[in-house]
Amino acid sequence: MSNSDKVWPTGLTEAESEEIHRNLIQGTQIFGMIAAFAHLLAYIYSPWLK
Amino acid sequence: MIYSKMWCVVKPSVGIPVFIAAVAISSFSVHLALTTNTTWVKDFLNGGTKVVAAAPAADAAVKK
């Protein structure tokens, strides 16, 4: 059994782990972009930093 | 990088909710800190800026 087919204690293989991680990172990036946009709106429309 | 293999040792059904809860808790505490340690957030949420913006207009009207 090569390392890539090994099932780890969590029940996942390395490929499955990387797949989950890729989606989690993408979701976090989308969250980050939404947060950046919200901060832009807050900077424009609120007294923040003025 | 090695991080993508973390789900081999951390169960996603545990790690992902913990990750999302951490983001939610930290975001909430930042907003709470802002509302409690500043005056402008409360004023703004109670229509503060509009009052400030309206006030000069009202003064101008009075002066004429």
Backbone of each chain as nested JSON, in Angstrom:
{
  "chains": [
    {"id": "A", "residues": [
      {"number": 1, "name": "MET", "atoms": {"N": [0.872, -1.171, 0.0], "CA": [0.0, 0.0, 0.0], "C": [0.916, 1.229, 0.0]}},
      {"number": 2, "name": "SER", "atoms": {"N": [0.729, 2.068, -1.055], "CA": [1.586, 3.259, -1.097], "C": [1.054, 4.273, -0.104]}},
      {"number": 3, "name": "ASN", "atoms": {"N": [1.88, 5.288, 0.197], "CA": [1.494, 6.272, 1.211], "C": [0.193, 6.961, 0.846]}},
      {"number": 4, "name": "SER", "atoms": {"N": [-0.065, 7.139, -0.48], "CA": [-1.24, 7.929, -0.857], "C": [-2.531, 7.138, -0.635]}},
      {"number": 5, "name": "ASP", "atoms": {"N": [-2.457, 5.8, -0.535], "CA": [-3.692, 5.03, -0.318], "C": [-3.956, 4.818, 1.174]}},
      {"number": 6, "name": "LYS", "atoms": {"N": [-2.956, 5.197, 1.992], "CA": [-3.095, 4.927, 3.427], "C": [-4.276, 5.704, 4.007]}},
      {"number": 7, "name": "VAL", "atoms": {"N": [-5.083, 5.007, 4.834], "CA": [-6.195, 5.686, 5.501], "C": [-5.709, 6.098, 6.882]}},
      {"number": 8, "name": "TRP", "atoms": {"N": [-5.785, 7.374, 7.164], "CA": [-5.238, 7.9, 8.417], "C": [-6.275, 7.771, 9.538]}},
      {"number": 9, "name": "PRO", "atoms": {"N": [-5.864, 8.083, 10.803], "CA": [-6.784, 7.91, 11.931], "C": [-8.122, 8.613, 11.742]}},
      {"number": 10, "name": "THR", "atoms": {"N": [-8.146, 9.698, 10.996], "CA": [-9.419, 10.392, 10.832], "C": [-10.302, 9.696, 9.792]}},
      {"number": 11, "name": "GLY", "atoms": {"N": [-9.762, 8.641, 9.177], "CA": [-10.548, 7.921, 8.183], "C": [-10.379, 8.485, 6.788]}},
      {"number": 12, "name": "LEU", "atoms": {"N": [-9.43, 9.44, 6.641], "CA": [-9.24, 10.055, 5.332], "C": [-7.912, 9.642, 4.728]}},
      {"number": 13, "name": "THR", "atoms": {"N": [-7.863, 9.68, 3.428], "CA": [-6.583, 9.519, 2.736], "C": [-6.007, 10.927, 2.542]}},
      {"number": 14, "name": "GLU", "atoms": {"N": [-4.737, 10.99, 2.13], "CA": [-4.114, 12.314, 1.938], "C": [-4.859, 13.099, 0.874]}},
      {"number": 15, "name": "ALA", "atoms": {"N": [-5.314, 12.419, -0.201], "CA": [-6.01, 13.121, -1.292], "C": [-7.307, 13.738, -0.765]}},
      {"number": 16, "name": "GLU", "atoms": {"N": [-8.032, 12.975, 0.059], "CA": [-9.296, 13.496, 0.608], "C": [-9.011, 14.672, 1.542]}},
      {"number": 17, "name": "SER", "atoms": {"N": [-7.924, 14.577, 2.3], "CA": [-7.566, 15.663, 3.205], "C": [-7.258, 16.924, 2.42]}},
      {"number": 18, "name": "GLU", "atoms": {"N": [-6.511, 16.766, 1.313], "CA": [-6.166, 17.938, 0.504], "C": [-7.407, 18.536, -0.141]}},
      {"number": 19, "name": "GLU", "atoms": {"N": [-8.375, 17.662, -0.516], "CA": [-9.593, 18.159, -1.134], "C": [-10.366, 19.021, -0.14]}},
      {"number": 20, "name": "ILE", "atoms": {"N": [-10.533, 18.503, 1.075], "CA": [-11.254, 19.278, 2.112], "C": [-10.533, 20.586, 2.354]}},
      {"number": 21, "name": "HIS", "atoms": {"N": [-9.202, 20.522, 2.457], "CA": [-8.441, 21.719, 2.781], "C": [-8.565, 22.76, 1.677]}},
      {"number": 22, "name": "ARG", "atoms": {"N": [-8.557, 22.309, 0.433], "CA": [-8.679, 23.243, -0.718], "C": [-9.996, 24.008, -0.623]}},
      {"number": 23, "name": "ASN", "atoms": {"N": [-11.071, 23.29, -0.309], "CA": [-12.379, 23.944, -0.211], "C": [-12.451, 24.862, 1.0]}},
      {"number": 24, "name": "LEU", "atoms": {"N": [-11.836, 24.453, 2.1], "CA": [-11.855, 25.297, 3.305], "C": [-11.081, 26.58, 3.036]}},
      {"number": 25, "name": "ILE", "atoms": {"N": [-9.961, 26.471, 2.36], "CA": [-9.159, 27.661, 2.054], "C": [-9.923, 28.572, 1.101]}},
      {"number": 26, "name": "GLN", "atoms": {"N": [-10.594, 27.974, 0.108], "CA": [-11.35, 28.802, -0.841], "C": [-12.475, 29.534, -0.114]}},
      {"number": 27, "name": "GLY", "atoms": {"N": [-13.169, 28.823, 0.759], "CA": [-14.249, 29.459, 1.528], "C": [-13.719, 30.585, 2.381]}},
      {"number": 28, "name": "THR", "atoms": {"N": [-12.55, 30.355, 2.978], "CA": [-11.953, 31.397, 3.825], "C": [-11.564, 32.607, 2.979]}},
      {"number": 29, "name": "GLN", "atoms": {"N": [-11.098, 32.364, 1.765], "CA": [-10.728, 33.488, 0.895], "C": [-11.963, 34.292, 0.504]}},
      {"number": 30, "name": "ILE", "atoms": {"N": [-13.065, 33.588, 0.214], "CA": [-14.312, 34.285, -0.15], "C": [-14.778, 35.12, 1.04]}},
      {"number": 31, "name": "PHE", "atoms": {"N": [-14.712, 34.514, 2.252], "CA": [-15.063, 35.249, 3.474], "C": [-14.176, 36.488, 3.592]}},
      {"number": 32, "name": "GLY", "atoms": {"N": [-12.915, 36.332, 3.319], "CA": [-11.972, 37.46, 3.423], "C": [-12.315, 38.566, 2.459]}},
      {"number": 33, "name": "MET", "atoms": {"N": [-12.715, 38.198, 1.231], "CA": [-13.053, 39.227, 0.242], "C": [-14.315, 39.962, 0.656]}},
      {"number": 34, "name": "ILE", "atoms": {"N": [-15.299, 39.217, 1.174], "CA": [-16.538, 39.863, 1.637], "C": [-16.205, 40.803, 2.79]}},
      {"number": 35, "name": "ALA", "atoms": {"N": [-15.343, 40.363, 3.699], "CA": [-14.979, 41.199, 4.858], "C": [-14.256, 42.457, 4.383]}},
      {"number": 36, "name": "ALA", "atoms": {"N": [-13.377, 42.311, 3.385], "CA": [-12.649, 43.481, 2.877], "C": [-13.634, 44.473, 2.271]}},
      {"number": 37, "name": "PHE", "atoms": {"N": [-14.621, 43.961, 1.535], "CA": [-15.632, 44.835, 0.93], "C": [-16.439, 45.541, 2.024]}},
      {"number": 38, "name": "ALA", "atoms": {"N": [-16.768, 44.796, 3.079], "CA": [-17.534, 45.396, 4.185], "C": [-16.713, 46.5, 4.849]}},
      {"number": 39, "name": "HIS", "atoms": {"N": [-15.42, 46.267, 5.001], "CA": [-14.582, 47.312, 5.603], "C": [-14.514, 48.532, 4.686]}},
      {"number": 40, "name": "LEU", "atoms": {"N": [-14.501, 48.309, 3.383], "CA": [-14.487, 49.442, 2.44], "C": [-15.76, 50.262, 2.601]}},
      {"number": 41, "name": "LEU", "atoms": {"N": [-16.894, 49.58, 2.683], "CA": [-18.175, 50.29, 2.861], "C": [-18.176, 51.035, 4.191]}},
      {"number": 42, "name": "ALA", "atoms": {"N": [-17.651, 50.391, 5.236], "CA": [-17.623, 51.037, 6.556], "C": [-16.736, 52.273, 6.496]}},
      {"number": 43, "name": "TYR", "atoms": {"N": [-15.621, 52.177, 5.796], "CA": [-14.708, 53.329, 5.677], "C": [-15.394, 54.471, 4.92]}},
      {"number": 44, "name": "ILE", "atoms": {"N": [-16.174, 54.129, 3.897], "CA": [-16.804, 55.165, 3.069], "C": [-17.984, 55.787, 3.813]}},
      {"number": 45, "name": "TYR", "atoms": {"N": [-18.863, 54.937, 4.389], "CA": [-20.155, 55.435, 4.873], "C": [-20.231, 55.649, 6.376]}},
      {"number": 46, "name": "SER", "atoms": {"N": [-19.132, 55.365, 7.103], "CA": [-19.247, 55.575, 8.555], "C": [-18.101, 56.488, 9.006]}},
      {"number": 47, "name": "PRO", "atoms": {"N": [-18.187, 57.014, 10.218], "CA": [-17.158, 57.955, 10.681], "C": [-15.818, 57.296, 10.99]}},
      {"number": 48, "name": "TRP", "atoms": {"N": [-15.75, 55.982, 10.72], "CA": [-14.52, 55.243, 11.041], "C": [-13.324, 55.889, 10.36]}},
      {"number": 49, "name": "LEU", "atoms": {"N": [-12.261, 56.146, 11.144], "CA": [-10.986, 56.707, 10.653], "C": [-11.156, 58.111, 10.094]}},
      {"number": 50, "name": "LYS", "atoms": {"N": [-12.231, 58.787, 10.506], "CA": [-12.377, 60.182, 10.018], "C": [-12.301, 61.118, 11.222]}}
    ]},
    {"id": "B", "residues": [
      {"number": 1, "name": "MET", "atoms": {"N": [2.774, 22.844, 0.737], "CA": [2.901, 22.961, 2.198], "C": [2.232, 21.746, 2.841]}},
      {"number": 2, "name": "ILE", "atoms": {"N": [2.432, 21.657, 4.119], "CA": [2.003, 20.445, 4.817], "C": [0.587, 20.584, 5.344]}},
      {"number": 3, "name": "TYR", "atoms": {"N": [0.069, 21.824, 5.31], "CA": [-1.182, 22.053, 6.036], "C": [-2.338, 21.266, 5.438]}},
      {"number": 4, "name": "SER", "atoms": {"N": [-2.268, 20.993, 4.146], "CA": [-3.417, 20.317, 3.539], "C": [-3.564, 18.901, 4.071]}},
      {"number": 5, "name": "LYS", "atoms": {"N": [-2.53, 18.406, 4.744], "CA": [-2.638, 17.022, 5.269], "C": [-3.123, 17.014, 6.713]}},
      {"number": 6, "name": "MET", "atoms": {"N": [-3.493, 18.217, 7.216], "CA": [-3.903, 18.237, 8.638], "C": [-5.147, 17.404, 8.897]}},
      {"number": 7, "name": "TRP", "atoms": {"N": [-5.992, 17.253, 7.859], "CA": [-7.236, 16.512, 8.055], "C": [-6.993, 15.006, 8.097]}},
      {"number": 8, "name": "CYS", "atoms": {"N": [-5.714, 14.613, 7.954], "CA": [-5.373, 13.209, 8.181], "C": [-5.29, 12.929, 9.674]}},
      {"number": 9, "name": "VAL", "atoms": {"N": [-5.056, 13.966, 10.453], "CA": [-4.905, 13.769, 11.894], "C": [-5.957, 14.524, 12.696]}},
      {"number": 10, "name": "VAL", "atoms": {"N": [-6.624, 15.546, 12.071], "CA": [-7.698, 16.26, 12.77], "C": [-8.993, 15.939, 12.039]}},
      {"number": 11, "name": "LYS", "atoms": {"N": [-9.958, 15.409, 12.76], "CA": [-11.206, 15.04, 12.095], "C": [-11.882, 16.302, 11.563]}},
      {"number": 12, "name": "PRO", "atoms": {"N": [-12.253, 16.358, 10.296], "CA": [-12.926, 17.537, 9.74], "C": [-14.221, 17.867, 10.466]}},
      {"number": 13, "name": "SER", "atoms": {"N": [-14.918, 16.85, 10.995], "CA": [-16.187, 17.127, 11.693], "C": [-15.929, 17.844, 13.012]}},
      {"number": 14, "name": "VAL", "atoms": {"N": [-14.668, 17.826, 13.463], "CA": [-14.298, 18.584, 14.67], "C": [-13.58, 19.865, 14.258]}},
      {"number": 15, "name": "GLY", "atoms": {"N": [-12.607, 19.763, 13.37], "CA": [-11.748, 20.893, 13.017], "C": [-12.482, 22.018, 12.323]}},
      {"number": 16, "name": "ILE", "atoms": {"N": [-13.396, 21.705, 11.422], "CA": [-14.065, 22.766, 10.659], "C": [-15.006, 23.575, 11.54]}},
      {"number": 17, "name": "PRO", "atoms": {"N": [-15.861, 22.965, 12.365], "CA": [-16.677, 23.783, 13.27], "C": [-15.836, 24.617, 14.236]}},
      {"number": 18, "name": "VAL", "atoms": {"N": [-14.734, 24.048, 14.719], "CA": [-13.87, 24.82, 15.632], "C": [-13.296, 26.02, 14.895]}},
      {"number": 19, "name": "PHE", "atoms": {"N": [-12.868, 25.814, 13.649], "CA": [-12.302, 26.897, 12.84], "C": [-13.346, 28.001, 12.621]}},
      {"number": 20, "name": "ILE", "atoms": {"N": [-14.563, 27.612, 12.251], "CA": [-15.61, 28.608, 11.98], "C": [-16.009, 29.306, 13.27]}},
      {"number": 21, "name": "ALA", "atoms": {"N": [-16.099, 28.554, 14.379], "CA": [-16.445, 29.175, 15.667], "C": [-15.376, 30.173, 16.078]}},
      {"number": 22, "name": "ALA", "atoms": {"N": [-14.119, 29.845, 15.834], "CA": [-13.033, 30.769, 16.203], "C": [-13.166, 32.07, 15.416]}},
      {"number": 23, "name": "VAL", "atoms": {"N": [-13.491, 31.964, 14.13], "CA": [-13.649, 33.179, 13.322], "C": [-14.832, 33.984, 13.834]}},
      {"number": 24, "name": "ALA", "atoms": {"N": [-15.931, 33.302, 14.143], "CA": [-17.134, 33.999, 14.603], "C": [-16.875, 34.681, 15.936]}},
      {"number": 25, "name": "ILE", "atoms": {"N": [-16.24, 33.982, 16.87], "CA": [-15.999, 34.541, 18.208], "C": [-15.048, 35.73, 18.116]}},
      {"number": 26, "name": "SER", "atoms": {"N": [-13.987, 35.601, 17.316], "CA": [-13.04, 36.731, 17.238], "C": [-13.702, 37.929, 16.556]}},
      {"number": 27, "name": "SER", "atoms": {"N": [-14.503, 37.666, 15.536], "CA": [-15.177, 38.778, 14.858], "C": [-16.144, 39.469, 15.8]}},
      {"number": 28, "name": "PHE", "atoms": {"N": [-16.905, 38.653, 16.559], "CA": [-17.875, 39.22, 17.5], "C": [-17.155, 40.048, 18.558]}},
      {"number": 29, "name": "SER", "atoms": {"N": [-16.013, 39.555, 19.049], "CA": [-15.343, 40.298, 20.135], "C": [-14.759, 41.602, 19.617]}},
      {"number": 30, "name": "VAL", "atoms": {"N": [-14.324, 41.622, 18.356], "CA": [-13.816, 42.892, 17.797], "C": [-14.962, 43.899, 17.698]}},
      {"number": 31, "name": "HIS", "atoms": {"N": [-16.12, 43.44, 17.206], "CA": [-17.258, 44.363, 17.09], "C": [-17.705, 44.827, 18.47]}},
      {"number": 32, "name": "LEU", "atoms": {"N": [-17.694, 43.932, 19.448], "CA": [-18.088, 44.301, 20.816], "C": [-17.114, 45.324, 21.377]}},
      {"number": 33, "name": "ALA", "atoms": {"N": [-15.827, 45.097, 21.16], "CA": [-14.811, 46.034, 21.663], "C": [-15.022, 47.407, 21.019]}},
      {"number": 34, "name": "LEU", "atoms": {"N": [-15.35, 47.413, 19.737], "CA": [-15.562, 48.696, 19.051], "C": [-16.766, 49.424, 19.632]}},
      {"number": 35, "name": "THR", "atoms": {"N": [-17.854, 48.686, 19.825], "CA": [-19.076, 49.363, 20.297], "C": [-18.906, 49.855, 21.72]}},
      {"number": 36, "name": "THR", "atoms": {"N": [-18.132, 49.126, 22.538], "CA": [-18.021, 49.541, 23.948], "C": [-16.932, 50.592, 24.137]}},
      {"number": 37, "name": "ASN", "atoms": {"N": [-15.924, 50.635, 23.262], "CA": [-14.811, 51.557, 23.504], "C": [-14.841, 52.783, 22.617]}},
      {"number": 38, "name": "THR", "atoms": {"N": [-15.867, 52.923, 21.79], "CA": [-15.929, 54.132, 20.962], "C": [-17.288, 54.794, 21.167]}},
      {"number": 39, "name": "THR", "atoms": {"N": [-17.387, 56.026, 20.812], "CA": [-18.685, 56.72, 20.893], "C": [-19.306, 56.813, 19.509]}},
      {"number": 40, "name": "TRP", "atoms": {"N": [-18.446, 56.833, 18.476], "CA": [-18.974, 57.111, 17.135], "C": [-19.828, 55.956, 16.589]}},
      {"number": 41, "name": "VAL", "atoms": {"N": [-19.579, 54.715, 17.056], "CA": [-20.393, 53.606, 16.535], "C": [-21.837, 53.787, 16.995]}},
      {"number": 42, "name": "LYS", "atoms": {"N": [-22.013, 54.049, 18.288], "CA": [-23.373, 54.227, 18.824], "C": [-24.039, 55.436, 18.17]}},
      {"number": 43, "name": "ASP", "atoms": {"N": [-23.289, 56.53, 18.044], "CA": [-23.879, 57.723, 17.41], "C": [-24.288, 57.405, 15.977]}},
      {"number": 44, "name": "PHE", "atoms": {"N": [-23.382, 56.697, 15.276], "CA": [-23.661, 56.393, 13.867], "C": [-24.896, 55.511, 13.753]}},
      {"number": 45, "name": "LEU", "atoms": {"N": [-24.989, 54.498, 14.651], "CA": [-26.13, 53.577, 14.567], "C": [-27.422, 54.27, 14.981]}},
      {"number": 46, "name": "ASN", "atoms": {"N": [-27.283, 55.386, 15.71], "CA": [-28.496, 56.135, 16.062], "C": [-28.68, 57.325, 15.122]}},
      {"number": 47, "name": "GLY", "atoms": {"N": [-28.064, 57.196, 13.946], "CA": [-28.263, 58.258, 12.954], "C": [-27.448, 59.483, 13.268]}},
      {"number": 48, "name": "GLY", "atoms": {"N": [-26.271, 59.286, 13.892], "CA": [-25.425, 60.408, 14.327], "C": [-25.018, 61.266, 13.148]}},
      {"number": 49, "name": "THR", "atoms": {"N": [-24.459, 60.596, 12.092], "CA": [-23.879, 61.407, 11.0], "C": [-24.968, 62.243, 10.356]}},
      {"number": 50, "name": "LYS", "atoms": {"N": [-26.173, 61.662, 10.24], "CA": [-27.228, 62.463, 9.564], "C": [-27.481, 63.712, 10.385]}},
      {"number": 51, "name": "VAL", "atoms": {"N": [-27.501, 63.566, 11.749], "CA": [-27.768, 64.738, 12.599], "C": [-26.683, 65.769, 12.35]}},
      {"number": 52, "name": "VAL", "atoms": {"N": [-25.407, 65.301, 12.298], "CA": [-24.292, 66.253, 12.093], "C": [-24.469, 66.911, 10.727]}},
      {"number": 53, "name": "ALA", "atoms": {"N": [-24.788, 66.076, 9.743], "CA": [-24.916, 66.639, 8.389], "C": [-26.091, 67.605, 8.359]}},
      {"number": 54, "name": "ALA", "atoms": {"N": [-27.155, 67.244, 9.059], "CA": [-28.355, 68.098, 9.01], "C": [-28.093, 69.399, 9.748]}},
      {"number": 55, "name": "ALA", "atoms": {"N": [-27.341, 69.326, 10.843], "CA": [-27.178, 70.523, 11.7], "C": [-26.65, 71.712, 10.892]}},
      {"number": 56, "name": "PRO", "atoms": {"N": [-25.515, 71.557, 10.151], "CA": [-25.024, 72.748, 9.417], "C": [-26.11, 73.312, 8.492]}},
      {"number": 57, "name": "ALA", "atoms": {"N": [-26.826, 72.399, 7.833], "CA": [-27.863, 72.898, 6.906], "C": [-28.872, 73.734, 7.697]}},
      {"number": 58, "name": "ALA", "atoms": {"N": [-29.241, 73.218, 8.881], "CA": [-30.235, 73.955, 9.691], "C": [-29.656, 75.322, 10.063]}},
      {"number": 59, "name": "ASP", "atoms": {"N": [-28.366, 75.352, 10.495], "CA": [-27.757, 76.646, 10.879], "C": [-27.801, 77.617, 9.692]}},
      {"number": 60, "name": "ALA", "atoms": {"N": [-27.429, 77.068, 8.522], "CA": [-27.389, 77.946, 7.333], "C": [-28.774, 78.56, 7.105]}},
      {"number": 61, "name": "ALA", "atoms": {"N": [-29.783, 77.705, 7.26], "CA": [-31.16, 78.194, 7.026], "C": [-31.48, 79.316, 8.021]}},
      {"number": 62, "name": "VAL", "atoms": {"N": [-31.056, 79.102, 9.28], "CA": [-31.379, 80.1, 10.323], "C": [-30.689, 81.427, 10.006]}},
      {"number": 63, "name": "LYS", "atoms": {"N": [-29.435, 81.348, 9.563], "CA": [-28.652, 82.593, 9.364], "C": [-29.297, 83.48, 8.304]}},
      {"number": 64, "name": "LYS", "atoms": {"N": [-29.922, 82.857, 7.272], "CA": [-30.433, 83.701, 6.16], "C": [-31.463, 84.702, 6.631]}}
    ]}
  ]
}
